[in-house]
């Protein structure tokens, strides 16, 4: 029977299937130019399996050179064709025809946003891209082709007006086709788009002018594109912005001819500037390059498993990063349809958002917490009759603190309309990381952490408590794990990384991270801490999830305790008579006492003196019940006094300034009484924190002293041991002594699952810390041979000790030697010797189980012996990678049931790997990182 002709599609099917087997939790997108190691995730044994499958499929015998040297499927295809018809090679034209991407693919190799647009234009110019819905119910459809034509006209007009390369162009437009054309037109013309928002009402003109004059001056904007109604207002900006030469409307930018030659952007060029919505005196324009934007879109798409069949329904303003990047540019890149509506339409009729999801079968949508709360509480049931939200796959909740109460209310109310609880997706992101930084696992639904309020306020430790109603608790919502290629860490006031469940400042890094703020070196310097960027948020990490606790700049420190404005604002807003969402809690330093005071500014329509006094008493009581202290000042103000950003967030710094300019109320107590009260309240928490930090330092030093006291003795005794078994027992005694002396509790479960001595098996263990080897030696009663990287053989100390306990060294980079090592391990296994593997191959500082390499499972399957999964928990928290000061903690070792092989082939090895991974994940309580590309490297690792 003749073998089929080798084609690119057939070969890619083989590669894709193998990649999916190796990494079942992540989508494997494969092209002829994908790298076999980086993109597909093949290790040396994976390459062997790939070559075997290719040979069987096409009836060829490939050389050893193919096994070692093929970097991409294209290389492999060339060798396959050459093996069938020596002396010939496939033609580039044929390959291009065979590998033309399907309409559902994404432009993986695009370097800029414009290249991504061009990629789609070549494949499907008439594919619907945007559906613009109007308040009247009509809709306008924009295809990729129409988008490109409209953008090209804008680009031509800008070039006719002599727009210099890399000059910024401000876009002050509502959600409309003109916005999309203008944004891409600026990019095509070689400029830098600068999204800004139009004034919402006439009463905001003065504040709007002042804020945007600073932004446009900082960005050195050359052109402002705005709507006709605002043009007169915008012209006044020219007197305040020296660089602003043109103020035009979209209609004035449609007269040019399409340019034949346009400036070519590069990946590291600025794609656009994203100014924080609260920028005033010192505007902070986040620099986002094309590389930043595309890296973020790819990482988010990988984490969320999006594709072109999705539909994103968005009312978010296009000057906001979640609406601009997450909704629009995400839809442009992945070719899913975006249904766009005006933010004003949503605010006027919140149900219109939900009905758009119903009508267009939306699968993705996003909004800040207030929008979900508005829908849960303000829409009448009669306005929802017949609503079907069953298509809604991911309901992102981000851009402001996520309330557990809102999640519960929204989920409960709309469950009857088909909304699944697991669709509710709290997320975390910020403009400095393009837009997205952390997402929860798909299908998990909201996860809420209940912690002891007093412990958290006094020690910053998030101590979990049961839901028994017996304690005063705080509730925080999990925002998930960092997206692929990105990292998070929590640091204390001294810049040291904290342990599990310890609050501190949240820092991040990754390919989506900004280079800094445009023309603002002072703020840029504050942003960076070496390779890490400061988010400006307080948070803690537990079991791999990040929990946001508040903004650092909004934090009020009172009597040694941390007071978070948002929680108190929400509580005060629930008091009848107070306008919900219109409360600002700020810290204001009293010039006389130099003590930070708690000030509550609350909007109300009440004018009766007695009613207002009653409201003040209620606010006072609510604050005391919540935080254990009363506000120093309560100011009731008329509606629209509390200042907000364009996206509805409370501008606490501006509110504080407003208060200090004349809103200060009379002090209720004498100065000496305030000082005495504050002094007494502050003593115990401050002493407790100082003692805790000193204790951590002394404990770490003590642990190292114990280690260096025991290590030389253990090393010498083991190295001089007569056989590996006796050296193992000596090492075990030394490891257990170390844990006993340092007060480290070692808990071992499942020893009964280990076979009797002399029975071969493969032990597979997760890898989280340099402590892992010591913990295993202390936990396991009988000797086994660890399998370690050959580089450890290069040092006398490690070589002598590891050889003494029977360690087997293997090659990681030389494929031929790696195959020889596999044969040696197989022979050792067949002789009755158990082997121990860390199948992750390495570890990193962030929690999570990395993808497993196949070596351990292939050896087990071929030898016909069971694999025994072992889960280590606690080692990462005690001694995290990159940190050398051990912390107190508990070590848990859980030995699972043996997993027998069902056969000796590759499929049997895959089955053992998947079963072992499931068992380990069950006990380590860390996220599954199999979605992340194995070879991804980020700054700070």
KEKE-461080 format. One record per residue (C-alpha): residue in three letters; x, y, z. Coordinates in steps of 0.05 Angstrom, whole numbers, padded with zeros to 5 digits, always signed. Example, Ala and Ser with C-alpha at 12.3 -4.5 7.8 and 13.67 -1.06 7.14 Angstrom:
BEGIN
ALA+00246-00090+00156 SER+00273-00021+00143 
***
This chain:
BEGIN
UNK+00000+00000+00000 UNK+00029+00067-00020 UNK+00041+00120+00033 UNK+00007+00187+00024 UNK+00045+00244-00007 UNK+00076+00291+00045 UNK+00038+00356+00047 UNK+00045+00416+00093 UNK-00026+00406+00121 UNK-00014+00333+00136 UNK+00052+00347+00170 UNK+00022+00404+00211 UNK-00034+00358+00233 UNK+00018+00310+00262 UNK+00056+00365+00297 UNK-00008+00396+00323 UNK-00035+00330+00350 UNK+00030+00315+00386 UNK+00034+00385+00414 UNK-00037+00378+00440 UNK-00021+00311+00473 UNK+00039+00342+00507 UNK+00002+00405+00528 UNK-00072+00389+00530 UNK-00090+00451+00570 UNK-00066+00501+00518 UNK-00085+00515+00447 UNK-00027+00496+00401 UNK-00026+00540+00339 UNK+00024+00512+00290 UNK+00050+00539+00224 UNK+00108+00516+00181 UNK+00152+00568+00215 UNK+00134+00551+00287 UNK+00193+00528+00327 UNK+00188+00457+00352 UNK+00215+00473+00421 UNK+00190+00543+00436 UNK+00122+00543+00402 UNK+00102+00469+00403 UNK+00138+00451+00468 UNK+00175+00389+00445 UNK+00231+00363+00489 UNK+00281+00312+00464 UNK+00234+00253+00472 UNK+00179+00292+00440 UNK+00223+00302+00379 UNK+00236+00227+00376 UNK+00162+00213+00378 UNK+00149+00265+00324 UNK+00200+00235+00277 UNK+00172+00165+00288 UNK+00102+00189+00271 UNK+00125+00226+00209 UNK+00163+00165+00185 UNK+00103+00120+00195 UNK+00055+00168+00163 UNK+00095+00182+00099 UNK+00135+00117+00093 UNK+00204+00149+00098 UNK+00268+00139+00137 UNK+00295+00204+00163 UNK+00367+00215+00182 UNK+00394+00230+00252 UNK+00408+00300+00227 UNK+00333+00312+00220 UNK+00322+00291+00292 UNK+00376+00339+00318 UNK+00375+00397+00269 UNK+00302+00407+00248 UNK+00279+00471+00282 UNK+00211+00481+00248 UNK+00159+00439+00212 UNK+00185+00472+00148 UNK+00253+00440+00161 UNK+00220+00374+00174 UNK+00177+00378+00111 UNK+00239+00392+00069 UNK+00273+00330+00096 UNK+00211+00287+00086 UNK+00204+00309+00013 UNK+00278+00299+00002 UNK+00275+00229+00032 UNK+00219+00209-00017 UNK+00248+00242-00079 UNK+00323+00252-00070 UNK+00351+00314-00103 UNK+00285+00352-00105 UNK+00256+00403-00058 UNK+00188+00432-00050 UNK+00178+00500-00082 UNK+00163+00562-00040 UNK+00101+00575-00083 UNK+00072+00506-00067 UNK+00087+00514+00007 UNK+00054+00582+00009 UNK-00009+00555-00023 UNK-00011+00496+00024 UNK-00001+00537+00086 UNK-00048+00595+00072 UNK-00078+00607+00141 UNK-00151+00594+00153 UNK-00197+00653+00167 UNK-00201+00632+00240 UNK-00126+00641+00253 UNK-00090+00701+00282 UNK-00030+00740+00255 UNK+00021+00707+00301 UNK+00081+00737+00265 UNK+00055+00809+00259 UNK+00102+00859+00290 UNK+00055+00919+00291 UNK-00019+00933+00295 UNK-00019+00954+00222 UNK+00014+00889+00201 UNK-00041+00852+00239 UNK-00093+00892+00200 UNK-00058+00879+00134 UNK-00056+00804+00149 UNK-00131+00802+00157 UNK-00141+00846+00095 UNK-00105+00795+00052 UNK-00148+00738+00077 UNK-00217+00766+00088 UNK-00225+00841+00072 UNK-00301+00835+00072 UNK-00305+00798+00139 UNK-00349+00837+00188 UNK-00306+00867+00242 UNK-00347+00919+00281 UNK-00422+00927+00291 UNK-00438+00997+00314 UNK-00506+00997+00348 UNK-00546+01061+00355 UNK-00594+01084+00409 UNK-00650+01078+00358 UNK-00636+01004+00349 UNK-00603+01009+00281 UNK-00533+00982+00269 UNK-00475+00999+00223 UNK-00428+00944+00201 UNK-00354+00957+00188 UNK-00312+00905+00151 UNK-00237+00900+00152 UNK-00236+00929+00083 UNK-00280+00988+00102 UNK-00237+01000+00163 UNK-00174+01003+00121 UNK-00205+01049+00070 UNK-00231+01097+00122 UNK-00164+01097+00159 UNK-00125+01108+00095 UNK-00166+01170+00079 UNK-00150+01199+00148 UNK-00077+01181+00139 UNK-00074+01216+00071 UNK-00106+01279+00099 UNK-00058+01281+00158 UNK+00002+01273+00112 UNK-00025+01329+00068 UNK-00025+01372+00131 UNK+00049+01355+00139 UNK+00042+01312+00201 UNK+00114+01297+00223 UNK+00135+01225+00236 UNK+00121+01201+00307 UNK+00081+01264+00324 UNK+00023+01253+00371 UNK-00048+01264+00348 UNK-00103+01272+00401 UNK-00170+01238+00386 UNK-00228+01269+00425 UNK-00286+01231+00394 UNK-00345+01189+00420 UNK-00354+01116+00401 UNK-00364+01120+00325 UNK-00336+01096+00259 UNK-00296+01160+00256 UNK-00260+01140+00320 UNK-00236+01074+00290 UNK-00216+01107+00225 UNK-00179+01163+00261 UNK-00140+01118+00308 UNK-00114+01072+00253 UNK-00106+01131+00205 UNK-00058+01164+00253 UNK-00017+01099+00256 UNK-00017+01091+00181 UNK+00008+01163+00174 UNK+00065+01147+00222 UNK+00037+01187+00280 UNK+00022+01168+00352 UNK-00052+01164+00372 UNK-00070+01199+00437 UNK-00140+01179+00461 UNK-00174+01232+00504 UNK-00246+01238+00524 UNK-00296+01292+00504 UNK-00331+01334+00557 UNK-00395+01302+00582 UNK-00432+01367+00599 UNK-00423+01442+00598 UNK-00411+01447+00673 UNK-00346+01407+00665 UNK-00315+01454+00613 UNK-00266+01489+00660 UNK-00241+01425+00692 UNK-00240+01390+00625 UNK-00199+01445+00592 UNK-00149+01448+00649 UNK-00138+01373+00651 UNK-00130+01364+00577 UNK-00085+01424+00566 UNK-00035+01390+00611 UNK-00042+01323+00576 UNK-00036+01352+00506 UNK+00024+01395+00526 UNK+00059+01335+00556 UNK+00046+01294+00494 UNK+00066+01352+00449 UNK+00004+01339+00407 UNK+00006+01369+00337 UNK-00066+01355+00316 UNK-00131+01346+00354 UNK-00188+01308+00320 UNK-00255+01323+00352 UNK-00329+01328+00336 UNK-00359+01391+00308 UNK-00396+01409+00373 UNK-00331+01411+00412 UNK-00288+01444+00359 UNK-00298+01515+00386 UNK-00279+01492+00455 UNK-00220+01453+00429 UNK-00194+01514+00391 UNK-00184+01548+00458 UNK-00133+01494+00475 UNK-00086+01521+00422 UNK-00070+01580+00466 UNK-00048+01533+00521 UNK-00014+01479+00480 UNK+00046+01507+00443 UNK+00053+01448+00395 UNK-00020+01444+00375 UNK-00025+01469+00303 UNK-00090+01438+00278 UNK-00159+01425+00308 UNK-00200+01386+00257 UNK-00263+01344+00251 UNK-00267+01275+00219 UNK-00305+01306+00160 UNK-00244+01350+00146 UNK-00199+01289+00142 UNK-00233+01253+00085 UNK-00209+01295+00027 UNK-00139+01266+00017 UNK-00117+01213-00032 UNK-00093+01146-00006 UNK-00017+01149+00002 UNK+00024+01100-00039 UNK+00082+01101+00010 UNK+00073+01106+00084 UNK+00123+01107+00141 UNK+00139+01036+00163 UNK+00130+01026+00238 UNK+00174+00978+00278 UNK+00156+00934+00336 UNK+00189+00979+00387 UNK+00156+01043+00360 UNK+00103+01075+00404 UNK+00034+01049+00384 UNK-00003+01100+00426 UNK-00002+01138+00492 UNK-00050+01119+00546 UNK-00059+01175+00597 UNK-00087+01157+00665 UNK-00157+01186+00670 UNK-00141+01224+00734 UNK-00080+01261+00707 UNK-00078+01334+00726 UNK-00016+01373+00747 UNK+00034+01318+00728 UNK+00004+01280+00669 UNK+00026+01208+00664 UNK+00023+01182+00593 UNK+00038+01108+00591 UNK+00082+01090+00532 UNK+00056+01028+00497 UNK+00095+01001+00438 UNK+00068+00955+00383 UNK+00107+00899+00416 UNK+00074+00913+00483 UNK+00004+00913+00454 UNK+00012+00850+00412 UNK+00046+00813+00469 UNK-00012+00830+00515 UNK-00064+00809+00464 UNK-00029+00743+00451 UNK-00020+00728+00525 UNK-00092+00745+00542 UNK-00118+00706+00482 UNK-00078+00645+00504 UNK-00103+00650+00575 UNK-00175+00660+00554 UNK-00174+00613+00494 UNK-00208+00663+00448 UNK-00218+00652+00374 UNK-00255+00683+00316 UNK-00321+00651+00335 UNK-00325+00695+00397 UNK-00367+00759+00399 UNK-00346+00817+00444 UNK-00402+00864+00465 UNK-00375+00929+00492 UNK-00402+00996+00516 UNK-00335+01015+00546 UNK-00307+01082+00522 UNK-00252+01077+00471 UNK-00206+01124+00508 UNK-00204+01072+00564 UNK-00153+01016+00559 UNK-00204+00961+00572 UNK-00248+00986+00516 UNK-00193+01006+00467 UNK-00146+00947+00475 UNK-00185+00891+00507 UNK-00248+00899+00466 UNK-00229+00932+00400 UNK-00156+00914+00387 UNK-00170+00845+00414 UNK-00225+00836+00363 UNK-00182+00865+00308 UNK-00126+00815+00323 UNK-00167+00752+00333 UNK-00220+00769+00280 UNK-00279+00760+00327 UNK-00337+00809+00319 UNK-00341+00870+00364 UNK-00410+00898+00379 UNK-00398+00969+00402 UNK-00448+01016+00435 UNK-00442+01085+00467 UNK-00426+01089+00541 UNK-00482+01140+00547 UNK-00531+01088+00520 UNK-00511+01040+00575 UNK-00514+01093+00630 UNK-00583+01115+00607 UNK-00610+01044+00599 UNK-00564+00991+00630 UNK-00609+00936+00603 UNK-00587+00955+00533 UNK-00520+00922+00546 UNK-00551+00857+00567 UNK-00600+00857+00508 UNK-00541+00868+00460 UNK-00508+00806+00489 UNK-00575+00769+00479 UNK-00585+00795+00408 UNK-00515+00784+00381 UNK-00502+00721+00423 UNK-00443+00754+00456 UNK-00391+00709+00488 UNK-00345+00762+00517 UNK-00358+00827+00552 UNK-00325+00870+00605 UNK-00344+00925+00653 UNK-00323+00956+00719 UNK-00356+00932+00782 UNK-00405+00990+00784 UNK-00437+00968+00719 UNK-00453+00899+00746 UNK-00480+00931+00809 UNK-00523+00978+00768 UNK-00553+00920+00729 UNK-00564+00879+00791 UNK-00601+00934+00828 UNK-00631+00984+00780 UNK-00662+00946+00722 UNK-00735+00928+00731 UNK-00754+00855+00720 UNK-00805+00874+00666 UNK-00748+00902+00625 UNK-00714+00834+00624 UNK-00771+00790+00602 UNK-00745+00739+00551 UNK-00671+00757+00562 UNK-00623+00700+00547 UNK-00551+00706+00571 UNK-00531+00634+00562 UNK-00481+00652+00507 UNK-00441+00696+00554 UNK-00376+00657+00564 UNK-00334+00708+00602 UNK-00361+00768+00640 UNK-00298+00806+00658 UNK-00302+00849+00721 UNK-00242+00896+00727 UNK-00215+00968+00725 UNK-00238+00981+00796 UNK-00243+00940+00861 UNK-00286+00879+00852 UNK-00340+00872+00905 UNK-00359+00801+00927 UNK-00429+00826+00943 UNK-00437+00852+00871 UNK-00414+00785+00842 UNK-00464+00749+00885 UNK-00521+00796+00870 UNK-00509+00798+00795 UNK-00498+00723+00790 UNK-00561+00707+00830 UNK-00606+00756+00793 UNK-00586+00736+00723 UNK-00579+00661+00734 UNK-00653+00657+00716 UNK-00635+00689+00650 UNK-00583+00636+00631 UNK-00521+00667+00661 UNK-00473+00614+00687 UNK-00437+00629+00752 UNK-00370+00607+00722 UNK-00377+00662+00670 UNK-00365+00714+00724 UNK-00291+00730+00716 UNK-00257+00780+00762 UNK-00193+00804+00729 UNK-00135+00851+00743 UNK-00097+00897+00697 UNK-00069+00966+00690 UNK-00047+01013+00634 UNK+00026+01004+00654 UNK+00019+00931+00633 UNK-00020+00950+00570 UNK-00086+00926+00599 UNK-00088+00854+00625 UNK-00043+00824+00678 UNK-00080+00770+00716 UNK-00139+00725+00698 UNK-00170+00667+00737 UNK-00173+00596+00708 UNK-00228+00587+00657 UNK-00293+00559+00684 UNK-00275+00569+00758 UNK-00322+00626+00774 UNK-00311+00676+00830 UNK-00266+00657+00888 UNK-00273+00698+00952 UNK-00223+00696+01009 UNK-00249+00708+01080 UNK-00195+00735+01126 UNK-00192+00759+01198 UNK-00200+00835+01199 UNK-00161+00848+01263 UNK-00101+00805+01244 UNK-00098+00838+01175 UNK-00103+00909+01203 UNK-00049+00897+01255 UNK+00000+00851+01219 UNK-00018+00855+01144 UNK-00026+00779+01144 UNK-00087+00752+01108 UNK-00106+00697+01157 UNK-00163+00655+01128 UNK-00223+00642+01173 UNK-00282+00595+01165 UNK-00351+00620+01144 UNK-00381+00610+01213 UNK-00404+00681+01229 UNK-00362+00682+01292 UNK-00309+00731+01270 UNK-00303+00801+01241 UNK-00279+00787+01171 UNK-00256+00821+01108 UNK-00273+00790+01040 UNK-00228+00798+00980 UNK-00239+00771+00910 UNK-00186+00730+00873 UNK-00165+00761+00808 UNK-00128+00700+00783 UNK-00057+00684+00760 UNK-00010+00725+00717 UNK-00020+00717+00642 UNK+00031+00675+00604 UNK+00101+00706+00602 UNK+00087+00754+00660 UNK+00104+00752+00734 UNK+00078+00782+00799 UNK+00110+00791+00866 UNK+00091+00825+00932 UNK+00144+00866+00968 UNK+00144+00898+01037 UNK+00165+00968+01055 UNK+00239+00948+01053 UNK+00232+00920+00982 UNK+00237+00847+01004 UNK+00190+00797+00973 UNK+00137+00775+01023 UNK+00114+00705+01037 UNK+00047+00672+01023 UNK-00013+00712+01048 UNK+00029+00772+01069 UNK+00004+00839+01042 UNK+00051+00887+01008 UNK+00060+00927+00944 UNK+00045+00890+00880 UNK+00100+00891+00828 UNK+00101+00859+00759 UNK+00142+00848+00696 UNK+00134+00818+00628 UNK+00133+00835+00553 UNK+00070+00877+00561 UNK+00103+00924+00611 UNK+00112+00996+00591 UNK+00179+01030+00583 UNK+00154+01087+00627 UNK+00115+01152+00623 UNK+00121+01198+00563 UNK+00166+01257+00578 UNK+00161+01246+00653 UNK+00227+01219+00678 UNK+00210+01231+00752 UNK+00147+01188+00751 UNK+00182+01136+00707 UNK+00237+01130+00759 UNK+00185+01119+00814 UNK+00151+01066+00771 UNK+00212+01020+00766 UNK+00245+00978+00819 UNK+00301+00946+00780 UNK+00269+00899+00730 UNK+00202+00904+00765 UNK+00147+00956+00758 UNK+00106+00982+00816 UNK+00031+00974+00804 UNK+00012+01025+00858 UNK-00033+00972+00888 UNK-00031+00933+00953 UNK-00044+00859+00948 UNK-00027+00789+00974 UNK-00019+00722+00939 UNK-00050+00658+00963 UNK-00047+00591+00926 UNK-00024+00627+00864 UNK-00083+00677+00863 UNK-00072+00751+00871 UNK-00120+00789+00917 UNK-00122+00865+00911 UNK-00132+00900+00978 UNK-00126+00974+00959 UNK-00088+01029+00923 UNK-00023+01049+00955 UNK-00033+01123+00941 UNK-00103+01121+00972 UNK-00083+01082+01034 UNK-00095+01117+01100 UNK-00049+01096+01157 UNK-00080+01113+01223 UNK-00055+01092+01291 UNK-00010+01040+01259 UNK-00067+01010+01220 UNK-00082+01009+01146 UNK-00150+01039+01128 UNK-00175+01025+01057 UNK-00221+01079+01031 UNK-00261+01036+00983 UNK-00292+00992+01036 UNK-00314+01050+01079 UNK-00339+01088+01018 UNK-00382+01029+00999 UNK-00410+01023+01070 UNK-00427+01097+01076 UNK-00458+01095+01006 UNK-00508+01043+01030 UNK-00537+01091+01082 UNK-00606+01116+01059 UNK-00601+01189+01041 UNK-00529+01185+01018 UNK-00516+01181+00942 UNK-00487+01113+00927 UNK-00421+01115+00890 UNK-00413+01189+00909 UNK-00372+01182+00973 UNK-00298+01197+00981 UNK-00257+01176+01040 UNK-00190+01211+01043 UNK-00131+01220+01089 UNK-00114+01292+01105 UNK-00054+01311+01148 UNK-00071+01361+01202 UNK-00019+01416+01199 UNK-00023+01426+01274 UNK-00014+01354+01296 UNK+00021+01325+01235 UNK-00027+01266+01241 UNK-00066+01237+01183 UNK-00140+01245+01193 UNK-00197+01205+01164 UNK-00245+01250+01126 UNK-00311+01228+01095 UNK-00341+01270+01039 UNK-00411+01245+01023 UNK-00461+01272+00974 UNK-00534+01280+00995 UNK-00595+01317+00971 UNK-00621+01326+01043 UNK-00623+01399+01067 UNK-00660+01392+01133 UNK-00611+01405+01191 UNK-00638+01349+01235 UNK-00636+01299+01178 UNK-00565+01318+01161 UNK-00543+01310+01233 UNK-00575+01242+01235 UNK-00537+01222+01172 UNK-00472+01244+01204 UNK-00487+01201+01265 UNK-00502+01142+01220 UNK-00437+01152+01182 UNK-00399+01158+01247 UNK-00430+01093+01274 UNK-00419+01056+01208 UNK-00346+01075+01207 UNK-00335+01054+01279 UNK-00370+00987+01267 UNK-00327+00975+01205 UNK-00258+00999+01223 UNK-00260+01007+01299 UNK-00252+01083+01297 UNK-00292+01143+01278 UNK-00277+01193+01222 UNK-00244+01258+01244 UNK-00290+01297+01198 UNK-00354+01283+01161 UNK-00373+01333+01107 UNK-00441+01328+01073 UNK-00438+01360+01004 UNK-00488+01372+00949 UNK-00493+01326+00887 UNK-00435+01328+00838 UNK-00386+01355+00889 UNK-00346+01290+00896 UNK-00297+01291+00837 UNK-00291+01231+00791 UNK-00249+01210+00732 UNK-00278+01201+00662 UNK-00289+01127+00677 UNK-00327+01140+00741 UNK-00272+01128+00792 UNK-00267+01172+00854 UNK-00211+01223+00847 UNK-00191+01219+00920 UNK-00129+01263+00913 UNK-00171+01318+00880 UNK-00225+01310+00933 UNK-00173+01317+00987 UNK-00148+01381+00955 UNK-00219+01407+00952 UNK-00230+01392+01025 UNK-00165+01424+01047 UNK-00180+01488+01008 UNK-00240+01502+01053 UNK-00282+01442+01072 UNK-00250+01426+01139 UNK-00300+01418+01194 UNK-00291+01436+01267 UNK-00253+01387+01310 UNK-00295+01350+01360 UNK-00241+01341+01413 UNK-00183+01380+01441 UNK-00114+01371+01412 UNK-00085+01336+01473 UNK-00141+01285+01472 UNK-00130+01268+01399 UNK-00056+01259+01409 UNK-00066+01215+01470 UNK-00118+01172+01435 UNK-00075+01164+01373 UNK-00012+01149+01413 UNK-00045+01095+01454 UNK-00078+01063+01393 UNK-00014+01062+01353 UNK+00034+01032+01404 UNK+00014+00959+01401 UNK+00007+00950+01325 UNK+00073+00986+01312 UNK+00111+00945+01364 UNK+00079+00881+01337 UNK+00101+00896+01265 UNK+00172+00916+01285 UNK+00180+00853+01326 UNK+00153+00811+01270 UNK+00203+00839+01219 UNK+00261+00832+01267 UNK+00240+00761+01284 UNK+00238+00742+01210 UNK+00309+00767+01200 UNK+00336+00732+01262 UNK+00300+00667+01245 UNK+00329+00667+01174 UNK+00399+00677+01201 UNK+00388+00621+01252 UNK+00365+00573+01198 UNK+00428+00585+01158 UNK+00470+00576+01221 UNK+00438+00508+01232 UNK+00447+00489+01160 UNK+00521+00505+01159 UNK+00530+00468+01224 UNK+00498+00405+01198 UNK+00515+00407+01123 UNK+00591+00394+01127 UNK+00582+00337+01175 UNK+00527+00306+01133 UNK+00566+00315+01068 UNK+00629+00283+01097 UNK+00592+00224+01128 UNK+00552+00211+01065 UNK+00612+00218+01019 UNK+00650+00168+01060 UNK+00591+00120+01063 UNK+00600+00049+01039 UNK+00539+00047+00994 UNK+00483+00093+00971 UNK+00433+00064+01021 UNK+00476+00080+01082 UNK+00492+00149+01054 UNK+00418+00161+01044 UNK+00403+00143+01117 UNK+00458+00190+01141 UNK+00430+00245+01098 UNK+00360+00232+01122 UNK+00383+00239+01194 UNK+00417+00305+01178 UNK+00355+00333+01141 UNK+00308+00314+01198 UNK+00356+00345+01248 UNK+00355+00410+01208 UNK+00279+00413+01209 UNK+00276+00396+01283 UNK+00327+00449+01303 UNK+00292+00503+01261 UNK+00222+00485+01286 UNK+00199+00467+01215 UNK+00142+00417+01218 UNK+00147+00361+01166 UNK+00082+00324+01151 UNK+00086+00262+01108 UNK+00024+00226+01082 UNK+00019+00163+01039 UNK+00082+00125+01057 UNK+00041+00062+01051 UNK+00036+00075+00976 UNK+00111+00063+00966 UNK+00127-00008+00941 UNK+00169-00054+00984 UNK+00244-00048+00981 UNK+00275-00077+00918 UNK+00214-00062+00874 UNK+00228-00013+00818 UNK+00184+00048+00808 UNK+00189+00120+00784 UNK+00176+00176+00833 UNK+00153+00241+00801 UNK+00154+00304+00844 UNK+00135+00376+00833 UNK+00193+00425+00838 UNK+00185+00491+00876 UNK+00248+00506+00915 UNK+00320+00489+00929 UNK+00292+00455+00992 UNK+00257+00401+00952 UNK+00314+00351+00951 UNK+00326+00359+01026 UNK+00252+00349+01040 UNK+00248+00285+00999 UNK+00310+00256+01032 UNK+00278+00271+01100 UNK+00211+00242+01080 UNK+00229+00178+01043 UNK+00251+00119+01086 UNK+00287+00081+01030 UNK+00340+00103+00981 UNK+00324+00118+00908 UNK+00366+00146+00853 UNK+00351+00219+00836 UNK+00356+00238+00763 UNK+00394+00305+00759 UNK+00421+00350+00705 UNK+00493+00335+00684 UNK+00516+00407+00701 UNK+00515+00388+00775 UNK+00571+00339+00760 UNK+00618+00398+00745 UNK+00626+00418+00818 UNK+00665+00375+00867 UNK+00619+00386+00928 UNK+00554+00370+00892 UNK+00585+00314+00851 UNK+00614+00278+00912 UNK+00551+00282+00952 UNK+00500+00266+00897 UNK+00541+00207+00873 UNK+00544+00180+00944 UNK+00468+00174+00948 UNK+00463+00142+00879 UNK+00443+00202+00836 UNK+00442+00191+00760 UNK+00464+00250+00717 UNK+00432+00261+00649 UNK+00445+00308+00590 UNK+00392+00361+00576 UNK+00419+00395+00513 UNK+00456+00342+00472 UNK+00401+00301+00440 UNK+00445+00240+00424 UNK+00473+00236+00495 UNK+00404+00246+00522 UNK+00379+00185+00485 UNK+00438+00145+00511 UNK+00421+00168+00582 UNK+00350+00143+00572 UNK+00375+00074+00555 UNK+00420+00074+00616 UNK+00362+00093+00662 UNK+00319+00040+00631 UNK+00371-00013+00645 UNK+00378+00012+00717 UNK+00303+00008+00726 UNK+00300-00062+00700 UNK+00353-00082+00751 UNK+00305-00063+00808 UNK+00328+00008+00824 UNK+00274+00061+00836 UNK+00285+00129+00804 UNK+00264+00199+00826 UNK+00247+00254+00776 UNK+00228+00327+00779 UNK+00190+00326+00712 UNK+00182+00402+00711 UNK+00258+00405+00699 UNK+00264+00471+00737 UNK+00226+00517+00784 UNK+00211+00590+00788 UNK+00191+00640+00841 UNK+00117+00646+00822 UNK+00069+00592+00846 UNK+00045+00542+00794 UNK+00058+00474+00764 UNK+00100+00479+00701 UNK+00091+00432+00641 UNK+00121+00362+00652 UNK+00177+00334+00610 UNK+00164+00264+00584 UNK+00228+00228+00604 UNK+00204+00199+00670 UNK+00140+00172+00641 UNK+00172+00143+00578 UNK+00222+00106+00622 UNK+00166+00081+00668 UNK+00123+00057+00610 UNK+00180+00022+00574 UNK+00203-00012+00638 UNK+00132-00030+00656 UNK+00137+00000+00726 UNK+00088+00046+00762 UNK+00097+00121+00769 UNK+00084+00148+00839 UNK+00064+00221+00843 UNK+00090+00262+00902 UNK+00064+00332+00919 UNK+00109+00379+00958 UNK+00075+00439+00990 UNK+00107+00494+01032 UNK+00178+00493+01004 UNK+00167+00552+00958 UNK+00139+00594+01014 UNK+00197+00578+01061 UNK+00253+00589+01010 UNK+00230+00622+00946 UNK+00275+00624+00885 UNK+00318+00687+00884 UNK+00312+00697+00960 UNK+00361+00669+01009 UNK+00328+00685+01076 UNK+00285+00625+01098 UNK+00217+00638+01130 UNK+00177+00598+01180 UNK+00129+00549+01150 UNK+00101+00478+01147 UNK+00124+00425+01098 UNK+00073+00377+01069 UNK+00093+00315+01030 UNK+00036+00274+00999 UNK+00053+00208+00966 UNK-00001+00186+00917 UNK-00025+00118+00894 UNK+00019+00083+00842 UNK-00002+00095+00770 UNK+00008+00032+00729 UNK+00025+00037+00654 UNK-00025+00012+00604 UNK+00024-00009+00551 UNK+00096+00011+00536 UNK+00086+00061+00480 UNK+00080+00137+00477 UNK+00005+00136+00491 UNK+00018+00098+00555 UNK+00070+00149+00577 UNK+00021+00206+00561 UNK-00033+00173+00604 UNK+00015+00165+00663 UNK+00037+00237+00657 UNK-00034+00264+00656 UNK-00055+00221+00715 UNK+00006+00241+00756 UNK-00005+00314+00740 UNK-00077+00312+00763 UNK-00057+00280+00829 UNK-00002+00330+00843 UNK-00046+00390+00826 UNK-00097+00364+00875 UNK-00049+00371+00933 UNK-00001+00428+00917 UNK-00057+00480+00914 UNK-00022+00520+00860 UNK-00046+00539+00790 UNK-00035+00496+00730 UNK+00015+00531+00685 UNK+00010+00483+00627 UNK-00022+00539+00587 UNK+00043+00578+00589 UNK+00096+00568+00536 UNK+00153+00527+00566 UNK+00209+00571+00540 UNK+00177+00637+00559 UNK+00227+00681+00595 UNK+00211+00747+00629 UNK+00251+00801+00661 UNK+00268+00787+00733 UNK+00272+00712+00727 
***
